[in-house]
């Protein structure tokens, strides 16, 4: 999408970074992908830990 906008001479602006560049777009996607991966790893580890202690991994500790 970003390349298509640039090809048509349309600049993408954000409130945080003003005018977006290919570097901004690439870094944002990389950081978001890393965050999603870390969240998945933490979720998996927590479920494995709860299963190892014979707790029901589908029910939260609060209730």
N, CA, C and O atoms as a CHARMM CRD file, in Angstrom:
* protein
*
  252
    1    1 UNK  N      0.83000  -1.18300   0.00000 PROA 1      0.00000
    2    1 UNK  CA     0.00000   0.00000   0.00000 PROA 1      0.00000
    3    1 UNK  C      0.87900   1.25300   0.00000 PROA 1      0.00000
    4    1 UNK  O      0.65000   2.18900  -0.76600 PROA 1      0.00000
    5    2 UNK  N      1.88900   1.24900   0.87500 PROA 2      0.00000
    6    2 UNK  CA     2.75000   2.43200   0.98200 PROA 2      0.00000
    7    2 UNK  C      3.43500   2.72800  -0.35000 PROA 2      0.00000
    8    2 UNK  O      3.48100   3.87800  -0.78600 PROA 2      0.00000
    9    3 UNK  N      3.97100   1.68400  -1.00100 PROA 3      0.00000
   10    3 UNK  CA     4.63700   1.87500  -2.28600 PROA 3      0.00000
   11    3 UNK  C      3.66100   2.38800  -3.34400 PROA 3      0.00000
   12    3 UNK  O      4.01700   3.22700  -4.17100 PROA 3      0.00000
   13    4 UNK  N      2.43700   1.88200  -3.31200 PROA 4      0.00000
   14    4 UNK  CA     1.42200   2.34700  -4.25500 PROA 4      0.00000
   15    4 UNK  C      1.10000   3.81900  -4.06700 PROA 4      0.00000
   16    4 UNK  O      0.92000   4.54700  -5.04300 PROA 4      0.00000
   17    5 UNK  N      1.02600   4.25800  -2.82700 PROA 5      0.00000
   18    5 UNK  CA     0.78000   5.68000  -2.56200 PROA 5      0.00000
   19    5 UNK  C      1.93800   6.53600  -3.05500 PROA 5      0.00000
   20    5 UNK  O      1.73000   7.56900  -3.69200 PROA 5      0.00000
   21    6 UNK  N      3.16400   6.09900  -2.75700 PROA 6      0.00000
   22    6 UNK  CA     4.32800   6.85300  -3.21700 PROA 6      0.00000
   23    6 UNK  C      4.38100   6.92800  -4.73900 PROA 6      0.00000
   24    6 UNK  O      4.70600   7.97300  -5.30300 PROA 6      0.00000
   25    7 UNK  N      4.06200   5.82300  -5.39900 PROA 7      0.00000
   26    7 UNK  CA     4.06100   5.78200  -6.85700 PROA 7      0.00000
   27    7 UNK  C      3.10300   6.82100  -7.42900 PROA 7      0.00000
   28    7 UNK  O      3.37600   7.42200  -8.46800 PROA 7      0.00000
   29    8 UNK  N      1.99000   7.02600  -6.75400 PROA 8      0.00000
   30    8 UNK  CA     0.99600   7.99600  -7.22400 PROA 8      0.00000
   31    8 UNK  C      1.27900   9.41900  -6.73300 PROA 8      0.00000
   32    8 UNK  O      0.50400  10.33700  -7.00200 PROA 8      0.00000
   33    9 UNK  N      2.39000   9.59700  -6.01200 PROA 9      0.00000
   34    9 UNK  CA     2.76000  10.92600  -5.53000 PROA 9      0.00000
   35    9 UNK  C      2.02200  11.33900  -4.27300 PROA 9      0.00000
   36    9 UNK  O      1.97900  12.52400  -3.94100 PROA 9      0.00000
   37   10 UNK  N      1.44000  10.38200  -3.56900 PROA 10     0.00000
   38   10 UNK  CA     0.68800  10.66700  -2.34700 PROA 10     0.00000
   39   10 UNK  C      1.60500  10.41700  -1.15200 PROA 10     0.00000
   40   10 UNK  O      2.16700   9.33100  -1.00700 PROA 10     0.00000
   41   11 UNK  N      1.74900  11.42300  -0.30400 PROA 11     0.00000
   42   11 UNK  CA     2.58700  11.27700   0.88400 PROA 11     0.00000
   43   11 UNK  C      1.71500  10.84800   2.05900 PROA 11     0.00000
   44   11 UNK  O      0.60700  11.35200   2.23800 PROA 11     0.00000
   45   12 UNK  N      2.21500   9.93000   2.84300 PROA 12     0.00000
   46   12 UNK  CA     1.51200   9.44000   4.01900 PROA 12     0.00000
   47   12 UNK  C      2.05300  10.17700   5.23500 PROA 12     0.00000
   48   12 UNK  O      3.26100  10.18000   5.47100 PROA 12     0.00000
   49   13 UNK  N      1.18300  10.79200   5.99600 PROA 13     0.00000
   50   13 UNK  CA     1.59200  11.52800   7.19200 PROA 13     0.00000
   51   13 UNK  C      0.91500  10.92500   8.41400 PROA 13     0.00000
   52   13 UNK  O     -0.23800  10.49700   8.35400 PROA 13     0.00000
   53   14 UNK  N      1.63900  10.89600   9.51100 PROA 14     0.00000
   54   14 UNK  CA     1.09700  10.40700  10.77500 PROA 14     0.00000
   55   14 UNK  C      1.21000  11.50100  11.81700 PROA 14     0.00000
   56   14 UNK  O      1.98400  12.44500  11.66000 PROA 14     0.00000
   57   15 UNK  N      0.45100  11.37100  12.85800 PROA 15     0.00000
   58   15 UNK  CA     0.53600  12.37300  13.92600 PROA 15     0.00000
   59   15 UNK  C      1.84500  12.25800  14.68200 PROA 15     0.00000
   60   15 UNK  O      2.35700  13.25400  15.19100 PROA 15     0.00000
   61   16 UNK  N      2.38600  11.06800  14.76000 PROA 16     0.00000
   62   16 UNK  CA     3.60300  10.86400  15.53900 PROA 16     0.00000
   63   16 UNK  C      4.86500  11.22600  14.76000 PROA 16     0.00000
   64   16 UNK  O      5.74700  11.89600  15.29700 PROA 16     0.00000
   65   17 UNK  N      4.96700  10.78700  13.48800 PROA 17     0.00000
   66   17 UNK  CA     6.21300  10.94100  12.73500 PROA 17     0.00000
   67   17 UNK  C      6.13800  11.97500  11.62600 PROA 17     0.00000
   68   17 UNK  O      7.07000  12.08100  10.82900 PROA 17     0.00000
   69   18 UNK  N      5.07000  12.73100  11.55000 PROA 18     0.00000
   70   18 UNK  CA     4.86900  13.67600  10.46300 PROA 18     0.00000
   71   18 UNK  C      4.82700  12.91500   9.14400 PROA 18     0.00000
   72   18 UNK  O      3.94300  12.07300   8.98800 PROA 18     0.00000
   73   19 UNK  N      5.69900  13.14500   8.20700 PROA 19     0.00000
   74   19 UNK  CA     5.66700  12.44900   6.91900 PROA 19     0.00000
   75   19 UNK  C      6.37900  11.10500   7.06300 PROA 19     0.00000
   76   19 UNK  O      7.52800  11.03900   7.49900 PROA 19     0.00000
   77   20 UNK  N      5.68300  10.04800   6.69200 PROA 20     0.00000
   78   20 UNK  CA     6.23900   8.70000   6.81900 PROA 20     0.00000
   79   20 UNK  C      7.16700   8.41600   5.64200 PROA 20     0.00000
   80   20 UNK  O      6.89400   8.78700   4.50100 PROA 20     0.00000
   81   21 UNK  N      8.26500   7.74900   5.95700 PROA 21     0.00000
   82   21 UNK  CA     9.22100   7.31700   4.94000 PROA 21     0.00000
   83   21 UNK  C      9.23300   5.78800   4.92500 PROA 21     0.00000
   84   21 UNK  O      8.69900   5.15700   5.83700 PROA 21     0.00000
   85   22 UNK  N      9.82900   5.19800   3.91200 PROA 22     0.00000
   86   22 UNK  CA     9.92900   3.72800   3.91400 PROA 22     0.00000
   87   22 UNK  C     10.62000   3.19800   5.17800 PROA 22     0.00000
   88   22 UNK  O     10.28200   2.12000   5.66500 PROA 22     0.00000
   89   23 UNK  N     11.57900   3.95300   5.69900 PROA 23     0.00000
   90   23 UNK  CA    12.25300   3.53400   6.93100 PROA 23     0.00000
   91   23 UNK  C     11.27800   3.51100   8.11000 PROA 23     0.00000
   92   23 UNK  O     11.28500   2.56000   8.89200 PROA 23     0.00000
   93   24 UNK  N     10.43800   4.54500   8.25000 PROA 24     0.00000
   94   24 UNK  CA     9.44100   4.57800   9.32200 PROA 24     0.00000
   95   24 UNK  C      8.49600   3.38100   9.22500 PROA 24     0.00000
   96   24 UNK  O      8.20700   2.72000  10.22300 PROA 24     0.00000
   97   25 UNK  N      8.02300   3.11600   8.01700 PROA 25     0.00000
   98   25 UNK  CA     7.07800   2.01800   7.80400 PROA 25     0.00000
   99   25 UNK  C      7.74500   0.69600   8.15200 PROA 25     0.00000
  100   25 UNK  O      7.16500  -0.12100   8.86600 PROA 25     0.00000
  101   26 UNK  N      8.95700   0.47700   7.65500 PROA 26     0.00000
  102   26 UNK  CA     9.67300  -0.77300   7.91900 PROA 26     0.00000
  103   26 UNK  C      9.94700  -0.98400   9.39200 PROA 26     0.00000
  104   26 UNK  O      9.75400  -2.08600   9.90600 PROA 26     0.00000
  105   27 UNK  N     10.39500   0.05700  10.08100 PROA 27     0.00000
  106   27 UNK  CA    10.70100  -0.06500  11.51000 PROA 27     0.00000
  107   27 UNK  C      9.43300  -0.31500  12.32400 PROA 27     0.00000
  108   27 UNK  O      9.44500  -1.11200  13.26200 PROA 27     0.00000
  109   28 UNK  N      8.35100   0.35600  11.97100 PROA 28     0.00000
  110   28 UNK  CA     7.09100   0.16800  12.68800 PROA 28     0.00000
  111   28 UNK  C      6.61100  -1.27200  12.56000 PROA 28     0.00000
  112   28 UNK  O      6.22200  -1.88900  13.55100 PROA 28     0.00000
  113   29 UNK  N      6.63700  -1.81200  11.33900 PROA 29     0.00000
  114   29 UNK  CA     6.19900  -3.18900  11.14300 PROA 29     0.00000
  115   29 UNK  C      7.12000  -4.17300  11.85500 PROA 29     0.00000
  116   29 UNK  O      6.65100  -5.17100  12.40500 PROA 29     0.00000
  117   30 UNK  N      8.43100  -3.90300  11.85200 PROA 30     0.00000
  118   30 UNK  CA     9.38500  -4.78300  12.52500 PROA 30     0.00000
  119   30 UNK  C      9.14100  -4.79200  14.02900 PROA 30     0.00000
  120   30 UNK  O      9.12200  -5.85600  14.64800 PROA 30     0.00000
  121   31 UNK  N      8.95400  -3.62100  14.61500 PROA 31     0.00000
  122   31 UNK  CA     8.71500  -3.52300  16.05500 PROA 31     0.00000
  123   31 UNK  C      7.39200  -4.19100  16.42100 PROA 31     0.00000
  124   31 UNK  O      7.31400  -4.89700  17.42600 PROA 31     0.00000
  125   32 UNK  N      6.35600  -3.97700  15.62100 PROA 32     0.00000
  126   32 UNK  CA     5.06400  -4.60900  15.89800 PROA 32     0.00000
  127   32 UNK  C      5.15500  -6.12600  15.79800 PROA 32     0.00000
  128   32 UNK  O      4.56400  -6.83400  16.61300 PROA 32     0.00000
  129   33 UNK  N      5.88900  -6.63500  14.81000 PROA 33     0.00000
  130   33 UNK  CA     6.04800  -8.08000  14.65900 PROA 33     0.00000
  131   33 UNK  C      6.79300  -8.66500  15.85300 PROA 33     0.00000
  132   33 UNK  O      6.43600  -9.73700  16.34200 PROA 33     0.00000
  133   34 UNK  N      7.81700  -7.97300  16.32200 PROA 34     0.00000
  134   34 UNK  CA     8.57700  -8.44800  17.48400 PROA 34     0.00000
  135   34 UNK  C      7.69800  -8.44500  18.73600 PROA 34     0.00000
  136   34 UNK  O      7.77300  -9.36600  19.55000 PROA 34     0.00000
  137   35 UNK  N      6.87800  -7.42600  18.88700 PROA 35     0.00000
  138   35 UNK  CA     5.97400  -7.34600  20.03800 PROA 35     0.00000
  139   35 UNK  C      4.96100  -8.49800  20.01300 PROA 35     0.00000
  140   35 UNK  O      4.70800  -9.12000  21.04400 PROA 35     0.00000
  141   36 UNK  N      4.39300  -8.77900  18.86100 PROA 36     0.00000
  142   36 UNK  CA     3.44300  -9.88900  18.74700 PROA 36     0.00000
  143   36 UNK  C      4.11000 -11.22300  19.03700 PROA 36     0.00000
  144   36 UNK  O      3.51500 -12.08900  19.67800 PROA 36     0.00000
  145   37 UNK  N      5.33700 -11.39500  18.57300 PROA 37     0.00000
  146   37 UNK  CA     6.06600 -12.63000  18.81600 PROA 37     0.00000
  147   37 UNK  C      6.34500 -12.80000  20.31200 PROA 37     0.00000
  148   37 UNK  O      6.17600 -13.89100  20.85600 PROA 37     0.00000
  149   38 UNK  N      6.77000 -11.72400  20.97000 PROA 38     0.00000
  150   38 UNK  CA     7.05200 -11.78700  22.40600 PROA 38     0.00000
  151   38 UNK  C      5.78600 -12.08000  23.20200 PROA 38     0.00000
  152   38 UNK  O      5.82700 -12.84500  24.16500 PROA 38     0.00000
  153   39 UNK  N      4.67000 -11.48500  22.81500 PROA 39     0.00000
  154   39 UNK  CA     3.40400 -11.74400  23.49700 PROA 39     0.00000
  155   39 UNK  C      2.99600 -13.20600  23.33400 PROA 39     0.00000
  156   39 UNK  O      2.53800 -13.83300  24.28900 PROA 39     0.00000
  157   40 UNK  N      3.15900 -13.74600  22.13900 PROA 40     0.00000
  158   40 UNK  CA     2.85000 -15.15800  21.90700 PROA 40     0.00000
  159   40 UNK  C      3.73500 -16.07700  22.73400 PROA 40     0.00000
  160   40 UNK  O      3.26300 -17.06600  23.29500 PROA 40     0.00000
  161   41 UNK  N      5.02400 -15.74700  22.80600 PROA 41     0.00000
  162   41 UNK  CA     5.95200 -16.55600  23.61000 PROA 41     0.00000
  163   41 UNK  C      5.56500 -16.54100  25.08900 PROA 41     0.00000
  164   41 UNK  O      5.56400 -17.58200  25.74600 PROA 41     0.00000
  165   42 UNK  N      5.23900 -15.36400  25.60300 PROA 42     0.00000
  166   42 UNK  CA     4.85100 -15.24600  27.01300 PROA 42     0.00000
  167   42 UNK  C      3.56500 -16.01900  27.29200 PROA 42     0.00000
  168   42 UNK  O      3.44700 -16.67600  28.32700 PROA 42     0.00000
  169   43 UNK  N      2.59900 -15.94300  26.37200 PROA 43     0.00000
  170   43 UNK  CA     1.33800 -16.67200  26.54400 PROA 43     0.00000
  171   43 UNK  C      1.58400 -18.16900  26.55000 PROA 43     0.00000
  172   43 UNK  O      1.07000 -18.88500  27.40900 PROA 43     0.00000
  173   44 UNK  N      2.37400 -18.64600  25.58600 PROA 44     0.00000
  174   44 UNK  CA     2.68700 -20.07500  25.51000 PROA 44     0.00000
  175   44 UNK  C      3.39600 -20.53600  26.78000 PROA 44     0.00000
  176   44 UNK  O      3.04200 -21.57200  27.34200 PROA 44     0.00000
  177   45 UNK  N      4.39300 -19.77700  27.23900 PROA 45     0.00000
  178   45 UNK  CA     5.13700 -20.14700  28.44600 PROA 45     0.00000
  179   45 UNK  C      4.23200 -20.20400  29.67600 PROA 45     0.00000
  180   45 UNK  O      4.37400 -21.09300  30.51500 PROA 45     0.00000
  181   46 UNK  N      3.30700 -19.25600  29.78000 PROA 46     0.00000
  182   46 UNK  CA     2.39100 -19.24200  30.91600 PROA 46     0.00000
  183   46 UNK  C      1.47000 -20.46000  30.88600 PROA 46     0.00000
  184   46 UNK  O      1.20200 -21.06100  31.92600 PROA 46     0.00000
  185   47 UNK  N      0.98700 -20.82500  29.70100 PROA 47     0.00000
  186   47 UNK  CA     0.11800 -22.00200  29.58600 PROA 47     0.00000
  187   47 UNK  C      0.88200 -23.28600  29.90500 PROA 47     0.00000
  188   47 UNK  O      0.34300 -24.17800  30.56000 PROA 47     0.00000
  189   48 UNK  N      2.12500 -23.38700  29.45000 PROA 48     0.00000
  190   48 UNK  CA     2.94600 -24.56300  29.75200 PROA 48     0.00000
  191   48 UNK  C      3.17900 -24.66200  31.25300 PROA 48     0.00000
  192   48 UNK  O      3.09200 -25.74700  31.82600 PROA 48     0.00000
  193   49 UNK  N      3.47400 -23.52900  31.89200 PROA 49     0.00000
  194   49 UNK  CA     3.69700 -23.51000  33.34600 PROA 49     0.00000
  195   49 UNK  C      2.44100 -23.94700  34.10500 PROA 49     0.00000
  196   49 UNK  O      2.51900 -24.72800  35.05200 PROA 49     0.00000
  197   50 UNK  N      1.28300 -23.43400  33.67900 PROA 50     0.00000
  198   50 UNK  CA     0.04200 -23.79900  34.36600 PROA 50     0.00000
  199   50 UNK  C     -0.27900 -25.27300  34.15500 PROA 50     0.00000
  200   50 UNK  O     -0.77700 -25.93400  35.06700 PROA 50     0.00000
  201   51 UNK  N     -0.00100 -25.79000  32.97200 PROA 51     0.00000
  202   51 UNK  CA    -0.24100 -27.21300  32.71300 PROA 51     0.00000
  203   51 UNK  C      0.69000 -28.07200  33.56700 PROA 51     0.00000
  204   51 UNK  O      0.28200 -29.11300  34.08100 PROA 51     0.00000
  205   52 UNK  N      1.95000 -27.62900  33.71600 PROA 52     0.00000
  206   52 UNK  CA     2.92500 -28.39000  34.51000 PROA 52     0.00000
  207   52 UNK  C      2.52900 -28.44900  35.97800 PROA 52     0.00000
  208   52 UNK  O      2.83400 -29.42800  36.65800 PROA 52     0.00000
  209   53 UNK  N      1.85700 -27.42200  36.47600 PROA 53     0.00000
  210   53 UNK  CA     1.42800 -27.40800  37.87800 PROA 53     0.00000
  211   53 UNK  C      0.01600 -27.94800  38.02700 PROA 53     0.00000
  212   53 UNK  O     -0.59900 -27.81600  39.08500 PROA 53     0.00000
  213   54 UNK  N     -0.49600 -28.55900  36.96000 PROA 54     0.00000
  214   54 UNK  CA    -1.81100 -29.19500  36.92500 PROA 54     0.00000
  215   54 UNK  C     -2.95900 -28.23100  37.19000 PROA 54     0.00000
  216   54 UNK  O     -4.00500 -28.62900  37.70400 PROA 54     0.00000
  217   55 UNK  N     -2.76200 -26.96500  36.84000 PROA 55     0.00000
  218   55 UNK  CA    -3.85500 -26.00100  36.88200 PROA 55     0.00000
  219   55 UNK  C     -4.53400 -26.04200  35.52500 PROA 55     0.00000
  220   55 UNK  O     -3.91700 -26.40500  34.52400 PROA 55     0.00000
  221   56 UNK  N     -5.78900 -25.67500  35.49700 PROA 56     0.00000
  222   56 UNK  CA    -6.52000 -25.63900  34.22700 PROA 56     0.00000
  223   56 UNK  C     -6.04200 -24.42500  33.43700 PROA 56     0.00000
  224   56 UNK  O     -6.30600 -23.29400  33.84600 PROA 56     0.00000
  225   57 UNK  N     -5.33700 -24.62600  32.30200 PROA 57     0.00000
  226   57 UNK  CA    -4.82500 -23.47800  31.55900 PROA 57     0.00000
  227   57 UNK  C     -5.90700 -22.59800  30.94400 PROA 57     0.00000
  228   57 UNK  O     -5.60500 -21.49300  30.49600 PROA 57     0.00000
  229   58 UNK  N     -7.14500 -23.04900  30.91000 PROA 58     0.00000
  230   58 UNK  CA    -8.20500 -22.25000  30.30700 PROA 58     0.00000
  231   58 UNK  C     -8.93000 -21.35600  31.29200 PROA 58     0.00000
  232   58 UNK  O     -9.82700 -20.61400  30.89200 PROA 58     0.00000
  233   59 UNK  N     -8.57300 -21.39900  32.55800 PROA 59     0.00000
  234   59 UNK  CA    -9.26200 -20.60000  33.57800 PROA 59     0.00000
  235   59 UNK  C     -8.25500 -19.69200  34.25100 PROA 59     0.00000
  236   59 UNK  O     -7.16500 -20.12700  34.62200 PROA 59     0.00000
  237   60 UNK  N     -8.62100 -18.42600  34.41000 PROA 60     0.00000
  238   60 UNK  CA    -7.69300 -17.48000  35.03900 PROA 60     0.00000
  239   60 UNK  C     -7.58400 -17.75400  36.53600 PROA 60     0.00000
  240   60 UNK  O     -8.45700 -18.38600  37.13000 PROA 60     0.00000
  241   61 UNK  N     -6.51000 -17.27300  37.12900 PROA 61     0.00000
  242   61 UNK  CA    -6.25200 -17.48500  38.55700 PROA 61     0.00000
  243   61 UNK  C     -7.27600 -16.77600  39.42600 PROA 61     0.00000
  244   61 UNK  O     -7.50200 -17.18000  40.56600 PROA 61     0.00000
  245   62 UNK  N     -7.91000 -15.70500  38.89700 PROA 62     0.00000
  246   62 UNK  CA    -8.86800 -14.93000  39.69600 PROA 62     0.00000
  247   62 UNK  C    -10.23800 -15.57400  39.77200 PROA 62     0.00000
  248   62 UNK  O    -11.02700 -15.26200  40.66300 PROA 62     0.00000
  249   63 UNK  N    -10.51700 -16.44600  38.86700 PROA 63     0.00000
  250   63 UNK  CA   -11.87100 -16.88800  38.99800 PROA 63     0.00000
  251   63 UNK  C    -12.29600 -17.88700  38.06300 PROA 63     0.00000
  252   63 UNK  O    -13.44700 -18.32300  38.10500 PROA 63     0.00000
